[in-house]
């Protein structure tokens, strides 16, 4: 359902559509849905989006790898991986859990869309 809202296929009641494109990281096969990953467009600050969502009562989960593997102490190296660096800075994980109801998804999507639109306009 998140995907329908974020791709603009379904309208969030009382909400807006995204003014900027986001990329949904969706599985190609069976998935546990441990994370619902969205990649923000360049120029939209993830930390500002997370802070804006939290101020409105929605806590975005920790990222998949906010610090890319090649920058973590155990794997530290001088290798340059620009795509990993970009992904680490631009992805956000929306709340997803077993007991989420349709209204929870709608509210989370509404808050995410509103905050992303606000942050994008400031940049």
KALINJO-V535839 format. One record per pair of residues at least 24 apart in sequence whose C-alpha atoms are under 10 Angstrom apart, sorted by sequence separation. I is the first residue (numbers start at 1). J is the second residue. If there is no record, write none. Layout:
BEGIN
{{I & J} {I & J}}
END
This chain:
BEGIN
{{20 & 44} {36 & 60} {37 & 61} {64 & 88} {65 & 89} {66 & 90} {36 & 61} {38 & 63} {63 & 88} {66 & 91} {35 & 61} {37 & 63} {63 & 89} {65 & 91} {66 & 92} {35 & 62} {36 & 63} {37 & 64} {63 & 90} {64 & 91} {65 & 92} {35 & 63} {36 & 64} {63 & 91} {64 & 92} {35 & 64} {62 & 91} {63 & 92} {64 & 93} {34 & 64} {62 & 92} {63 & 93} {61 & 92} {62 & 93} {63 & 94} {6 & 38} {60 & 92} {61 & 93} {62 & 94} {3 & 36} {60 & 93} {61 & 94} {62 & 95} {2 & 36} {59 & 93} {60 & 94} {61 & 95} {3 & 38} {59 & 94} {60 & 95} {61 & 96} {58 & 94} {59 & 95} {60 & 96} {58 & 95} {53 & 94} {46 & 88} {47 & 89} {50 & 92} {46 & 89} {47 & 90} {49 & 92} {50 & 93} {42 & 86} {45 & 89} {46 & 90} {50 & 94} {44 & 89} {45 & 90} {46 & 91} {47 & 92} {44 & 90} {45 & 91} {46 & 92} {58 & 104} {39 & 86} {40 & 87} {42 & 89} {43 & 90} {39 & 87} {42 & 90} {60 & 108} {38 & 87} {39 & 88} {40 & 89} {41 & 90} {58 & 107} {59 & 108} {39 & 89} {40 & 90} {41 & 91} {57 & 107} {58 & 108} {39 & 90} {40 & 91} {57 & 108} {58 & 109} {38 & 90} {39 & 91} {40 & 92} {56 & 108} {60 & 112} {38 & 91} {39 & 92} {58 & 111} {37 & 91} {38 & 92} {39 & 93} {57 & 111} {58 & 112} {37 & 92} {38 & 93} {53 & 108} {56 & 111} {36 & 92} {37 & 93} {38 & 94} {55 & 111} {56 & 112} {35 & 92} {36 & 93} {37 & 94} {53 & 110} {54 & 111} {35 & 93} {36 & 94} {37 & 95} {53 & 111} {34 & 93} {35 & 94} {36 & 95} {52 & 111} {53 & 112} {56 & 115} {35 & 95} {36 & 96} {52 & 112} {53 & 113} {34 & 95} {35 & 96} {36 & 97} {53 & 114} {34 & 96} {35 & 97} {49 & 111} {50 & 112} {52 & 114} {53 & 115} {33 & 96} {34 & 97} {49 & 112} {52 & 115} {53 & 116} {33 & 97} {34 & 98} {49 & 113} {51 & 115} {52 & 116} {33 & 98} {49 & 114} {50 & 115} {25 & 91} {49 & 115} {50 & 116} {52 & 118} {24 & 91} {48 & 115} {49 & 116} {52 & 119} {22 & 90} {23 & 91} {25 & 93} {48 & 116} {49 & 117} {22 & 91} {49 & 118} {46 & 116} {48 & 118} {49 & 119} {45 & 116} {48 & 119} {49 & 120} {44 & 116} {48 & 120} {44 & 117} {46 & 119} {44 & 118} {45 & 119} {41 & 116} {44 & 119} {45 & 120} {40 & 116} {43 & 119} {44 & 120} {43 & 120} {44 & 121} {42 & 120} {44 & 122} {45 & 123} {41 & 120} {43 & 122} {44 & 123} {40 & 120} {43 & 123} {13 & 103} {12 & 103} {15 & 106} {18 & 109} {2 & 94} {14 & 106} {15 & 107} {17 & 109} {18 & 110} {12 & 105} {13 & 106} {14 & 107} {16 & 109} {17 & 110} {20 & 113} {2 & 96} {12 & 106} {13 & 107} {15 & 109} {16 & 110} {18 & 112} {19 & 113} {22 & 116} {11 & 106} {12 & 107} {15 & 110} {16 & 111} {18 & 113} {19 & 114} {12 & 108} {14 & 110} {15 & 111} {17 & 113} {18 & 114} {20 & 116} {12 & 109} {13 & 110} {16 & 113} {17 & 114} {18 & 115} {19 & 116} {20 & 117} {11 & 109} {12 & 110} {15 & 113} {16 & 114} {18 & 116} {19 & 117} {11 & 110} {12 & 111} {15 & 114} {18 & 117} {19 & 118} {2 & 102} {5 & 105} {17 & 117} {20 & 120} {1 & 102} {5 & 106} {12 & 113} {16 & 117} {19 & 120} {20 & 121} {18 & 120} {19 & 121} {2 & 105} {6 & 109} {1 & 105} {2 & 106} {5 & 109} {6 & 110} {1 & 106} {4 & 109} {5 & 110} {2 & 108} {3 & 109} {6 & 112} {2 & 109} {6 & 113} {1 & 109} {5 & 113}}
END
